[in-house]
């Protein structure tokens, strides 16, 4: 099980929870498990977000590993130019 810290705007889809626990060993499994547990997250997770694992920003790597010891944060992708 991994703990995932969500940005504040997502809490309304998780019953107010800021930290959600799911079963996963990769970022892809984690995202799929989050959507399965909280379907309201799907548009936001699929529309663009940033994943930080142990302080390292991971982009477009669904196969990147996560573990129970990992510190995981989902952050809203910044847009602009």
PyMOL Python script that loads the backbone (N, CA, C, O; Angstrom):
from pymol import cmd

cmd.read_pdbstr("""\
ATOM      1  N   UNK A   1       0.842  -1.175   0.000  1.00  0.00           N
ATOM      2  CA  UNK A   1       0.000   0.000   0.000  1.00  0.00           C
ATOM      3  C   UNK A   1       0.892   1.243   0.000  1.00  0.00           C
ATOM      4  O   UNK A   1       1.900   1.311   0.703  1.00  0.00           O
ATOM      5  N   UNK A   2       0.490   2.215  -0.804  1.00  0.00           N
ATOM      6  CA  UNK A   2       1.218   3.481  -0.847  1.00  0.00           C
ATOM      7  C   UNK A   2       0.269   4.602  -0.449  1.00  0.00           C
ATOM      8  O   UNK A   2      -0.936   4.539  -0.695  1.00  0.00           O
ATOM      9  N   UNK A   3       0.840   5.631   0.172  1.00  0.00           N
ATOM     10  CA  UNK A   3       0.073   6.807   0.542  1.00  0.00           C
ATOM     11  C   UNK A   3       0.320   7.891  -0.489  1.00  0.00           C
ATOM     12  O   UNK A   3       1.467   8.203  -0.810  1.00  0.00           O
ATOM     13  N   UNK A   4      -0.757   8.465  -1.009  1.00  0.00           N
ATOM     14  CA  UNK A   4      -0.674   9.489  -2.042  1.00  0.00           C
ATOM     15  C   UNK A   4      -1.253  10.779  -1.490  1.00  0.00           C
ATOM     16  O   UNK A   4      -2.407  10.814  -1.064  1.00  0.00           O
ATOM     17  N   UNK A   5      -0.456  11.839  -1.496  1.00  0.00           N
ATOM     18  CA  UNK A   5      -0.886  13.163  -1.057  1.00  0.00           C
ATOM     19  C   UNK A   5      -1.486  13.890  -2.255  1.00  0.00           C
ATOM     20  O   UNK A   5      -0.857  13.993  -3.308  1.00  0.00           O
ATOM     21  N   UNK A   6      -2.699  14.389  -2.087  1.00  0.00           N
ATOM     22  CA  UNK A   6      -3.416  15.044  -3.181  1.00  0.00           C
ATOM     23  C   UNK A   6      -3.399  16.559  -3.015  1.00  0.00           C
ATOM     24  O   UNK A   6      -3.305  17.068  -1.899  1.00  0.00           O
ATOM     25  N   UNK A   7      -3.492  17.279  -4.142  1.00  0.00           N
ATOM     26  CA  UNK A   7      -3.621  18.727  -4.023  1.00  0.00           C
ATOM     27  C   UNK A   7      -5.025  19.036  -3.533  1.00  0.00           C
ATOM     28  O   UNK A   7      -5.946  18.240  -3.713  1.00  0.00           O
ATOM     29  N   UNK A   8      -5.181  20.194  -2.916  1.00  0.00           N
ATOM     30  CA  UNK A   8      -6.406  20.521  -2.183  1.00  0.00           C
ATOM     31  C   UNK A   8      -7.678  20.448  -3.020  1.00  0.00           C
ATOM     32  O   UNK A   8      -8.729  20.088  -2.490  1.00  0.00           O
ATOM     33  N   UNK A   9      -7.620  20.771  -4.290  1.00  0.00           N
ATOM     34  CA  UNK A   9      -8.806  20.749  -5.137  1.00  0.00           C
ATOM     35  C   UNK A   9      -9.397  19.367  -5.356  1.00  0.00           C
ATOM     36  O   UNK A   9     -10.545  19.251  -5.784  1.00  0.00           O
ATOM     37  N   UNK A  10      -8.637  18.315  -5.070  1.00  0.00           N
ATOM     38  CA  UNK A  10      -9.128  16.953  -5.285  1.00  0.00           C
ATOM     39  C   UNK A  10      -9.841  16.370  -4.070  1.00  0.00           C
ATOM     40  O   UNK A  10     -10.499  15.335  -4.173  1.00  0.00           O
ATOM     41  N   UNK A  11      -9.719  17.010  -2.952  1.00  0.00           N
ATOM     42  CA  UNK A  11     -10.290  16.457  -1.716  1.00  0.00           C
ATOM     43  C   UNK A  11     -11.794  16.255  -1.792  1.00  0.00           C
ATOM     44  O   UNK A  11     -12.335  15.364  -1.136  1.00  0.00           O
ATOM     45  N   UNK A  12     -12.474  17.072  -2.584  1.00  0.00           N
ATOM     46  CA  UNK A  12     -13.931  16.928  -2.672  1.00  0.00           C
ATOM     47  C   UNK A  12     -14.331  15.602  -3.315  1.00  0.00           C
ATOM     48  O   UNK A  12     -15.468  15.160  -3.156  1.00  0.00           O
ATOM     49  N   UNK A  13     -13.406  14.960  -4.044  1.00  0.00           N
ATOM     50  CA  UNK A  13     -13.694  13.675  -4.691  1.00  0.00           C
ATOM     51  C   UNK A  13     -13.274  12.485  -3.834  1.00  0.00           C
ATOM     52  O   UNK A  13     -13.528  11.336  -4.196  1.00  0.00           O
ATOM     53  N   UNK A  14     -12.632  12.758  -2.701  1.00  0.00           N
ATOM     54  CA  UNK A  14     -12.164  11.682  -1.822  1.00  0.00           C
ATOM     55  C   UNK A  14     -12.781  11.775  -0.435  1.00  0.00           C
ATOM     56  O   UNK A  14     -12.230  11.248   0.531  1.00  0.00           O
ATOM     57  N   UNK A  15     -13.917  12.441  -0.336  1.00  0.00           N
ATOM     58  CA  UNK A  15     -14.567  12.592   0.955  1.00  0.00           C
ATOM     59  C   UNK A  15     -13.786  13.469   1.918  1.00  0.00           C
ATOM     60  O   UNK A  15     -13.889  13.309   3.134  1.00  0.00           O
ATOM     61  N   UNK A  16     -13.010  14.391   1.379  1.00  0.00           N
ATOM     62  CA  UNK A  16     -12.246  15.311   2.210  1.00  0.00           C
ATOM     63  C   UNK A  16     -10.855  14.833   2.571  1.00  0.00           C
ATOM     64  O   UNK A  16     -10.104  15.553   3.229  1.00  0.00           O
ATOM     65  N   UNK A  17     -10.500  13.627   2.148  1.00  0.00           N
ATOM     66  CA  UNK A  17      -9.185  13.082   2.483  1.00  0.00           C
ATOM     67  C   UNK A  17      -8.088  13.749   1.656  1.00  0.00           C
ATOM     68  O   UNK A  17      -8.210  13.884   0.438  1.00  0.00           O
ATOM     69  N   UNK A  18      -7.023  14.161   2.330  1.00  0.00           N
ATOM     70  CA  UNK A  18      -5.866  14.722   1.641  1.00  0.00           C
ATOM     71  C   UNK A  18      -4.874  13.629   1.273  1.00  0.00           C
ATOM     72  O   UNK A  18      -4.156  13.743   0.279  1.00  0.00           O
ATOM     73  N   UNK A  19      -4.833  12.569   2.076  1.00  0.00           N
ATOM     74  CA  UNK A  19      -3.935  11.447   1.823  1.00  0.00           C
ATOM     75  C   UNK A  19      -4.787  10.209   1.598  1.00  0.00           C
ATOM     76  O   UNK A  19      -5.625   9.857   2.428  1.00  0.00           O
ATOM     77  N   UNK A  20      -4.562   9.548   0.460  1.00  0.00           N
ATOM     78  CA  UNK A  20      -5.327   8.362   0.092  1.00  0.00           C
ATOM     79  C   UNK A  20      -4.351   7.188  -0.023  1.00  0.00           C
ATOM     80  O   UNK A  20      -3.260   7.333  -0.573  1.00  0.00           O
ATOM     81  N   UNK A  21      -4.745   6.047   0.492  1.00  0.00           N
ATOM     82  CA  UNK A  21      -3.904   4.847   0.441  1.00  0.00           C
ATOM     83  C   UNK A  21      -4.459   3.887  -0.602  1.00  0.00           C
ATOM     84  O   UNK A  21      -5.652   3.585  -0.612  1.00  0.00           O
ATOM     85  N   UNK A  22      -3.568   3.406  -1.490  1.00  0.00           N
ATOM     86  CA  UNK A  22      -3.961   2.441  -2.521  1.00  0.00           C
ATOM     87  C   UNK A  22      -2.866   1.383  -2.662  1.00  0.00           C
ATOM     88  O   UNK A  22      -1.730   1.582  -2.231  1.00  0.00           O
ATOM     89  N   UNK A  23      -3.226   0.273  -3.267  1.00  0.00           N
ATOM     90  CA  UNK A  23      -2.285  -0.813  -3.555  1.00  0.00           C
ATOM     91  C   UNK A  23      -1.645  -0.549  -4.906  1.00  0.00           C
ATOM     92  O   UNK A  23      -2.343  -0.472  -5.917  1.00  0.00           O
ATOM     93  N   UNK A  24      -0.318  -0.408  -4.937  1.00  0.00           N
ATOM     94  CA  UNK A  24       0.366  -0.136  -6.206  1.00  0.00           C
ATOM     95  C   UNK A  24       1.867  -0.337  -6.046  1.00  0.00           C
ATOM     96  O   UNK A  24       2.426  -0.168  -4.962  1.00  0.00           O
ATOM     97  N   UNK A  25       2.509  -0.705  -7.165  1.00  0.00           N
ATOM     98  CA  UNK A  25       3.972  -0.810  -7.193  1.00  0.00           C
ATOM     99  C   UNK A  25       4.581   0.092  -8.256  1.00  0.00           C
ATOM    100  O   UNK A  25       5.802   0.232  -8.329  1.00  0.00           O
ATOM    101  N   UNK A  26       3.722   0.713  -9.094  1.00  0.00           N
ATOM    102  CA  UNK A  26       4.190   1.655 -10.116  1.00  0.00           C
ATOM    103  C   UNK A  26       3.259   2.872 -10.116  1.00  0.00           C
ATOM    104  O   UNK A  26       2.166   2.833  -9.551  1.00  0.00           O
ATOM    105  N   UNK A  27       3.704   3.930 -10.746  1.00  0.00           N
ATOM    106  CA  UNK A  27       2.862   5.124 -10.855  1.00  0.00           C
ATOM    107  C   UNK A  27       1.578   4.804 -11.616  1.00  0.00           C
ATOM    108  O   UNK A  27       0.502   5.258 -11.228  1.00  0.00           O
ATOM    109  N   UNK A  28       1.679   4.036 -12.685  1.00  0.00           N
ATOM    110  CA  UNK A  28       0.490   3.669 -13.448  1.00  0.00           C
ATOM    111  C   UNK A  28      -0.526   2.910 -12.617  1.00  0.00           C
ATOM    112  O   UNK A  28      -1.719   3.208 -12.664  1.00  0.00           O
ATOM    113  N   UNK A  29      -0.055   1.919 -11.849  1.00  0.00           N
ATOM    114  CA  UNK A  29      -0.962   1.171 -10.972  1.00  0.00           C
ATOM    115  C   UNK A  29      -1.582   2.097  -9.929  1.00  0.00           C
ATOM    116  O   UNK A  29      -2.760   1.968  -9.595  1.00  0.00           O
ATOM    117  N   UNK A  30      -0.783   3.026  -9.421  1.00  0.00           N
ATOM    118  CA  UNK A  30      -1.271   3.960  -8.423  1.00  0.00           C
ATOM    119  C   UNK A  30      -2.395   4.828  -8.993  1.00  0.00           C
ATOM    120  O   UNK A  30      -3.437   4.993  -8.358  1.00  0.00           O
ATOM    121  N   UNK A  31      -2.184   5.381 -10.188  1.00  0.00           N
ATOM    122  CA  UNK A  31      -3.201   6.228 -10.812  1.00  0.00           C
ATOM    123  C   UNK A  31      -4.461   5.429 -11.104  1.00  0.00           C
ATOM    124  O   UNK A  31      -5.567   5.913 -10.864  1.00  0.00           O
ATOM    125  N   UNK A  32      -4.311   4.211 -11.619  1.00  0.00           N
ATOM    126  CA  UNK A  32      -5.470   3.360 -11.901  1.00  0.00           C
ATOM    127  C   UNK A  32      -6.234   3.036 -10.614  1.00  0.00           C
ATOM    128  O   UNK A  32      -7.465   3.040 -10.603  1.00  0.00           O
ATOM    129  N   UNK A  33      -5.501   2.756  -9.532  1.00  0.00           N
ATOM    130  CA  UNK A  33      -6.140   2.425  -8.257  1.00  0.00           C
ATOM    131  C   UNK A  33      -6.855   3.638  -7.670  1.00  0.00           C
ATOM    132  O   UNK A  33      -7.927   3.500  -7.080  1.00  0.00           O
ATOM    133  N   UNK A  34      -6.273   4.817  -7.827  1.00  0.00           N
ATOM    134  CA  UNK A  34      -6.932   6.036  -7.351  1.00  0.00           C
ATOM    135  C   UNK A  34      -8.258   6.252  -8.076  1.00  0.00           C
ATOM    136  O   UNK A  34      -9.265   6.590  -7.455  1.00  0.00           O
ATOM    137  N   UNK A  35      -8.251   6.055  -9.390  1.00  0.00           N
ATOM    138  CA  UNK A  35      -9.478   6.230 -10.182  1.00  0.00           C
ATOM    139  C   UNK A  35     -10.512   5.167  -9.829  1.00  0.00           C
ATOM    140  O   UNK A  35     -11.705   5.464  -9.758  1.00  0.00           O
ATOM    141  N   UNK A  36     -10.065   3.928  -9.605  1.00  0.00           N
ATOM    142  CA  UNK A  36     -10.996   2.856  -9.233  1.00  0.00           C
ATOM    143  C   UNK A  36     -11.650   3.154  -7.877  1.00  0.00           C
ATOM    144  O   UNK A  36     -12.842   2.908  -7.691  1.00  0.00           O
ATOM    145  N   UNK A  37     -10.864   3.685  -6.937  1.00  0.00           N
ATOM    146  CA  UNK A  37     -11.385   3.967  -5.597  1.00  0.00           C
ATOM    147  C   UNK A  37     -12.206   5.258  -5.557  1.00  0.00           C
ATOM    148  O   UNK A  37     -13.142   5.385  -4.769  1.00  0.00           O
ATOM    149  N   UNK A  38     -11.841   6.211  -6.418  1.00  0.00           N
ATOM    150  CA  UNK A  38     -12.496   7.523  -6.426  1.00  0.00           C
ATOM    151  C   UNK A  38     -12.712   7.961  -7.878  1.00  0.00           C
ATOM    152  O   UNK A  38     -11.935   8.763  -8.398  1.00  0.00           O
ATOM    153  N   UNK A  39     -13.748   7.451  -8.534  1.00  0.00           N
ATOM    154  CA  UNK A  39     -13.965   7.715  -9.964  1.00  0.00           C
ATOM    155  C   UNK A  39     -14.022   9.198 -10.336  1.00  0.00           C
ATOM    156  O   UNK A  39     -13.704   9.553 -11.471  1.00  0.00           O
ATOM    157  N   UNK A  40     -14.411  10.052  -9.425  1.00  0.00           N
ATOM    158  CA  UNK A  40     -14.469  11.476  -9.710  1.00  0.00           C
ATOM    159  C   UNK A  40     -13.101  12.088 -10.015  1.00  0.00           C
ATOM    160  O   UNK A  40     -13.024  13.189 -10.559  1.00  0.00           O
ATOM    161  N   UNK A  41     -12.031  11.387  -9.672  1.00  0.00           N
ATOM    162  CA  UNK A  41     -10.680  11.878  -9.942  1.00  0.00           C
ATOM    163  C   UNK A  41     -10.262  11.717 -11.400  1.00  0.00           C
ATOM    164  O   UNK A  41      -9.342  12.396 -11.856  1.00  0.00           O
ATOM    165  N   UNK A  42     -10.918  10.839 -12.128  1.00  0.00           N
ATOM    166  CA  UNK A  42     -10.464  10.490 -13.477  1.00  0.00           C
ATOM    167  C   UNK A  42     -10.241  11.684 -14.402  1.00  0.00           C
ATOM    168  O   UNK A  42      -9.191  11.744 -15.043  1.00  0.00           O
ATOM    169  N   UNK A  43     -11.159  12.628 -14.507  1.00  0.00           N
ATOM    170  CA  UNK A  43     -10.908  13.740 -15.434  1.00  0.00           C
ATOM    171  C   UNK A  43      -9.672  14.556 -15.053  1.00  0.00           C
ATOM    172  O   UNK A  43      -8.981  15.080 -15.926  1.00  0.00           O
ATOM    173  N   UNK A  44      -9.398  14.663 -13.776  1.00  0.00           N
ATOM    174  CA  UNK A  44      -8.278  15.470 -13.324  1.00  0.00           C
ATOM    175  C   UNK A  44      -6.950  14.740 -13.492  1.00  0.00           C
ATOM    176  O   UNK A  44      -5.947  15.342 -13.875  1.00  0.00           O
ATOM    177  N   UNK A  45      -6.948  13.441 -13.203  1.00  0.00           N
ATOM    178  CA  UNK A  45      -5.711  12.680 -13.331  1.00  0.00           C
ATOM    179  C   UNK A  45      -5.353  12.432 -14.788  1.00  0.00           C
ATOM    180  O   UNK A  45      -4.174  12.337 -15.130  1.00  0.00           O
ATOM    181  N   UNK A  46      -6.353  12.328 -15.641  1.00  0.00           N
ATOM    182  CA  UNK A  46      -6.089  12.113 -17.051  1.00  0.00           C
ATOM    183  C   UNK A  46      -5.799  13.403 -17.800  1.00  0.00           C
ATOM    184  O   UNK A  46      -5.201  13.382 -18.876  1.00  0.00           O
ATOM    185  N   UNK A  47      -6.222  14.525 -17.231  1.00  0.00           N
ATOM    186  CA  UNK A  47      -6.093  15.816 -17.910  1.00  0.00           C
ATOM    187  C   UNK A  47      -4.738  16.468 -17.709  1.00  0.00           C
ATOM    188  O   UNK A  47      -4.426  17.458 -18.372  1.00  0.00           O
ATOM    189  N   UNK A  48      -3.960  15.955 -16.845  1.00  0.00           N
ATOM    190  CA  UNK A  48      -2.641  16.524 -16.635  1.00  0.00           C
ATOM    191  C   UNK A  48      -2.372  16.840 -15.187  1.00  0.00           C
ATOM    192  O   UNK A  48      -3.060  17.656 -14.574  1.00  0.00           O
ATOM    193  N   UNK A  49      -1.394  16.204 -14.661  1.00  0.00           N
ATOM    194  CA  UNK A  49      -0.946  16.455 -13.309  1.00  0.00           C
ATOM    195  C   UNK A  49       0.504  16.018 -13.238  1.00  0.00           C
ATOM    196  O   UNK A  49       1.022  15.357 -14.138  1.00  0.00           O
ATOM    197  N   UNK A  50       1.137  16.400 -12.161  1.00  0.00           N
ATOM    198  CA  UNK A  50       2.535  16.066 -11.942  1.00  0.00           C
ATOM    199  C   UNK A  50       2.612  15.131 -10.751  1.00  0.00           C
ATOM    200  O   UNK A  50       1.906  15.317  -9.759  1.00  0.00           O
ATOM    201  N   UNK A  51       3.479  14.116 -10.850  1.00  0.00           N
ATOM    202  CA  UNK A  51       3.700  13.195  -9.750  1.00  0.00           C
ATOM    203  C   UNK A  51       5.120  13.414  -9.235  1.00  0.00           C
ATOM    204  O   UNK A  51       6.080  13.416 -10.006  1.00  0.00           O
ATOM    205  N   UNK A  52       5.236  13.597  -7.936  1.00  0.00           N
ATOM    206  CA  UNK A  52       6.552  13.695  -7.310  1.00  0.00           C
ATOM    207  C   UNK A  52       6.709  12.506  -6.369  1.00  0.00           C
ATOM    208  O   UNK A  52       5.870  12.271  -5.499  1.00  0.00           O
ATOM    209  N   UNK A  53       7.794  11.763  -6.556  1.00  0.00           N
ATOM    210  CA  UNK A  53       8.093  10.612  -5.716  1.00  0.00           C
ATOM    211  C   UNK A  53       9.427  10.869  -5.039  1.00  0.00           C
ATOM    212  O   UNK A  53      10.456  11.017  -5.698  1.00  0.00           O
ATOM    213  N   UNK A  54       9.395  10.920  -3.730  1.00  0.00           N
ATOM    214  CA  UNK A  54      10.602  11.175  -2.940  1.00  0.00           C
ATOM    215  C   UNK A  54      11.344  12.420  -3.414  1.00  0.00           C
ATOM    216  O   UNK A  54      12.572  12.433  -3.495  1.00  0.00           O
ATOM    217  N   UNK A  55      10.581  13.464  -3.726  1.00  0.00           N
ATOM    218  CA  UNK A  55      11.154  14.740  -4.120  1.00  0.00           C
ATOM    219  C   UNK A  55      11.569  14.843  -5.576  1.00  0.00           C
ATOM    220  O   UNK A  55      12.051  15.892  -6.003  1.00  0.00           O
ATOM    221  N   UNK A  56      11.395  13.778  -6.350  1.00  0.00           N
ATOM    222  CA  UNK A  56      11.754  13.792  -7.774  1.00  0.00           C
ATOM    223  C   UNK A  56      10.482  13.850  -8.612  1.00  0.00           C
ATOM    224  O   UNK A  56       9.583  13.026  -8.448  1.00  0.00           O
ATOM    225  N   UNK A  57      10.415  14.825  -9.507  1.00  0.00           N
ATOM    226  CA  UNK A  57       9.252  14.953 -10.385  1.00  0.00           C
ATOM    227  C   UNK A  57       9.355  13.897 -11.483  1.00  0.00           C
ATOM    228  O   UNK A  57      10.367  13.799 -12.177  1.00  0.00           O
ATOM    229  N   UNK A  58       8.296  13.116 -11.626  1.00  0.00           N
ATOM    230  CA  UNK A  58       8.238  12.030 -12.608  1.00  0.00           C
ATOM    231  C   UNK A  58       7.205  12.431 -13.656  1.00  0.00           C
ATOM    232  O   UNK A  58       6.056  12.713 -13.314  1.00  0.00           O
ATOM    233  N   UNK A  59       7.599  12.459 -14.921  1.00  0.00           N
ATOM    234  CA  UNK A  59       6.658  12.801 -15.985  1.00  0.00           C
ATOM    235  C   UNK A  59       6.575  11.674 -17.004  1.00  0.00           C
ATOM    236  O   UNK A  59       7.594  11.142 -17.445  1.00  0.00           O
ATOM    237  N   UNK A  60       5.367  11.323 -17.364  1.00  0.00           N
ATOM    238  CA  UNK A  60       5.098  10.342 -18.427  1.00  0.00           C
ATOM    239  C   UNK A  60       5.832   9.020 -18.222  1.00  0.00           C
ATOM    240  O   UNK A  60       6.331   8.430 -19.180  1.00  0.00           O
ATOM    241  N   UNK A  61       5.896   8.560 -16.984  1.00  0.00           N
ATOM    242  CA  UNK A  61       6.547   7.283 -16.687  1.00  0.00           C
ATOM    243  C   UNK A  61       5.628   6.423 -15.826  1.00  0.00           C
ATOM    244  O   UNK A  61       5.829   6.294 -14.618  1.00  0.00           O
ATOM    245  N   UNK A  62       4.631   5.847 -16.455  1.00  0.00           N
ATOM    246  CA  UNK A  62       3.684   5.014 -15.701  1.00  0.00           C
ATOM    247  C   UNK A  62       4.346   3.804 -15.080  1.00  0.00           C
ATOM    248  O   UNK A  62       3.818   3.237 -14.124  1.00  0.00           O
ATOM    249  N   UNK A  63       5.501   3.393 -15.605  1.00  0.00           N
ATOM    250  CA  UNK A  63       6.177   2.216 -15.067  1.00  0.00           C
ATOM    251  C   UNK A  63       7.198   2.546 -13.980  1.00  0.00           C
ATOM    252  O   UNK A  63       7.876   1.647 -13.482  1.00  0.00           O
ATOM    253  N   UNK A  64       7.317   3.824 -13.604  1.00  0.00           N
ATOM    254  CA  UNK A  64       8.243   4.204 -12.536  1.00  0.00           C
ATOM    255  C   UNK A  64       7.764   3.582 -11.220  1.00  0.00           C
ATOM    256  O   UNK A  64       6.571   3.617 -10.917  1.00  0.00           O
ATOM    257  N   UNK A  65       8.687   3.015 -10.442  1.00  0.00           N
ATOM    258  CA  UNK A  65       8.284   2.311  -9.221  1.00  0.00           C
ATOM    259  C   UNK A  65       7.901   3.243  -8.071  1.00  0.00           C
ATOM    260  O   UNK A  65       8.399   4.362  -7.951  1.00  0.00           O
ATOM    261  N   UNK A  66       7.005   2.738  -7.240  1.00  0.00           N
ATOM    262  CA  UNK A  66       6.661   3.358  -5.966  1.00  0.00           C
ATOM    263  C   UNK A  66       6.646   2.246  -4.918  1.00  0.00           C
ATOM    264  O   UNK A  66       6.428   1.078  -5.240  1.00  0.00           O
ATOM    265  N   UNK A  67       6.878   2.621  -3.671  1.00  0.00           N
ATOM    266  CA  UNK A  67       6.861   1.617  -2.604  1.00  0.00           C
ATOM    267  C   UNK A  67       6.190   2.197  -1.371  1.00  0.00           C
ATOM    268  O   UNK A  67       5.870   3.385  -1.325  1.00  0.00           O
ATOM    269  N   UNK A  68       5.981   1.354  -0.376  1.00  0.00           N
ATOM    270  CA  UNK A  68       5.352   1.798   0.863  1.00  0.00           C
ATOM    271  C   UNK A  68       6.145   2.916   1.525  1.00  0.00           C
ATOM    272  O   UNK A  68       5.575   3.748   2.231  1.00  0.00           O
ATOM    273  N   UNK A  69       7.437   2.941   1.306  1.00  0.00           N
ATOM    274  CA  UNK A  69       8.294   3.952   1.908  1.00  0.00           C
ATOM    275  C   UNK A  69       8.310   5.254   1.110  1.00  0.00           C
ATOM    276  O   UNK A  69       8.809   6.267   1.601  1.00  0.00           O
ATOM    277  N   UNK A  70       7.774   5.246  -0.107  1.00  0.00           N
ATOM    278  CA  UNK A  70       7.813   6.424  -0.971  1.00  0.00           C
ATOM    279  C   UNK A  70       6.944   7.551  -0.426  1.00  0.00           C
ATOM    280  O   UNK A  70       5.868   7.317   0.125  1.00  0.00           O
ATOM    281  N   UNK A  71       7.427   8.765  -0.589  1.00  0.00           N
ATOM    282  CA  UNK A  71       6.644   9.959  -0.301  1.00  0.00           C
ATOM    283  C   UNK A  71       6.108  10.442  -1.653  1.00  0.00           C
ATOM    284  O   UNK A  71       6.878  10.884  -2.506  1.00  0.00           O
ATOM    285  N   UNK A  72       4.785  10.357  -1.847  1.00  0.00           N
ATOM    286  CA  UNK A  72       4.174  10.612  -3.155  1.00  0.00           C
ATOM    287  C   UNK A  72       3.222  11.801  -3.063  1.00  0.00           C
ATOM    288  O   UNK A  72       2.367  11.873  -2.180  1.00  0.00           O
ATOM    289  N   UNK A  73       3.396  12.726  -3.999  1.00  0.00           N
ATOM    290  CA  UNK A  73       2.517  13.889  -4.085  1.00  0.00           C
ATOM    291  C   UNK A  73       2.002  14.022  -5.510  1.00  0.00           C
ATOM    292  O   UNK A  73       2.772  13.949  -6.468  1.00  0.00           O
ATOM    293  N   UNK A  74       0.684  14.218  -5.645  1.00  0.00           N
ATOM    294  CA  UNK A  74       0.098  14.585  -6.918  1.00  0.00           C
ATOM    295  C   UNK A  74      -0.088  16.090  -6.887  1.00  0.00           C
ATOM    296  O   UNK A  74      -0.654  16.638  -5.941  1.00  0.00           O
ATOM    297  N   UNK A  75       0.394  16.756  -7.931  1.00  0.00           N
ATOM    298  CA  UNK A  75       0.299  18.203  -7.985  1.00  0.00           C
ATOM    299  C   UNK A  75      -0.331  18.606  -9.312  1.00  0.00           C
ATOM    300  O   UNK A  75      -0.103  17.978 -10.346  1.00  0.00           O
ATOM    301  N   UNK A  76      -1.111  19.644  -9.257  1.00  0.00           N
ATOM    302  CA  UNK A  76      -1.742  20.156 -10.466  1.00  0.00           C
ATOM    303  C   UNK A  76      -0.656  20.667 -11.413  1.00  0.00           C
ATOM    304  O   UNK A  76       0.246  21.402 -11.011  1.00  0.00           O
ATOM    305  N   UNK A  77      -0.764  20.264 -12.667  1.00  0.00           N
ATOM    306  CA  UNK A  77       0.212  20.721 -13.664  1.00  0.00           C
ATOM    307  C   UNK A  77       0.030  22.203 -13.896  1.00  0.00           C
ATOM    308  O   UNK A  77      -1.084  22.684 -14.107  1.00  0.00           O
ATOM    309  N   UNK A  78       1.127  22.915 -13.855  1.00  0.00           N
ATOM    310  CA  UNK A  78       1.100  24.348 -14.119  1.00  0.00           C
ATOM    311  C   UNK A  78       1.063  24.574 -15.622  1.00  0.00           C
ATOM    312  O   UNK A  78       1.792  23.936 -16.381  1.00  0.00           O
ATOM    313  N   UNK A  79       0.213  25.479 -16.030  1.00  0.00           N
ATOM    314  CA  UNK A  79       0.087  25.788 -17.462  1.00  0.00           C
ATOM    315  C   UNK A  79       0.374  27.247 -17.668  1.00  0.00           C
ATOM    316  O   UNK A  79       0.175  28.067 -16.772  1.00  0.00           O
ATOM    317  N   UNK A  80       0.830  27.558 -18.816  1.00  0.00           N
ATOM    318  CA  UNK A  80       1.103  28.956 -19.128  1.00  0.00           C
ATOM    319  C   UNK A  80       2.335  29.073 -20.005  1.00  0.00           C
ATOM    320  O   UNK A  80       2.886  28.069 -20.455  1.00  0.00           O
ATOM    321  N   UNK A  81       2.745  30.254 -20.235  1.00  0.00           N
ATOM    322  CA  UNK A  81       3.882  30.392 -21.112  1.00  0.00           C
ATOM    323  C   UNK A  81       4.511  31.674 -20.952  1.00  0.00           C
ATOM    324  O   UNK A  81       5.500  31.965 -21.624  1.00  0.00           O
TER     325      UNK A  81
END
""", "prot")
cmd.dss("prot")
cmd.show_as("cartoon", "prot")
cmd.util.cbc("prot")
cmd.orient("prot")
